[in-house]
């Protein structure tokens, strides 16, 4: 029974309480990191990109970024929002 319990593990591991807003912020940061990787020439699955876009609740109009500087600017703003939501995880 112990080896089976080790394989199962917790589905959510962390020191912060879970909330939908916190999850959206994490997914937004992941989405913009993937977009940044694409501009730098890395291969990223379009299915993965679409999944993170839908989970992050980013509109397709906001997802359009022409240059690498736009993507970095949006990544920084999403990261700052994530940090503020992490600080207020108890209220969320």
Buried (B, 14 or more C-beta within 10 A) or exposed (E): EEEEEEEEEEEEEEEBEEBEBBBBBBBBBBBBBBBBBBBEEEEBEEEEBEBBBEBBBBEEEEBEBEEEEBBBEBBEEBBEBBEEBBEEBEEB
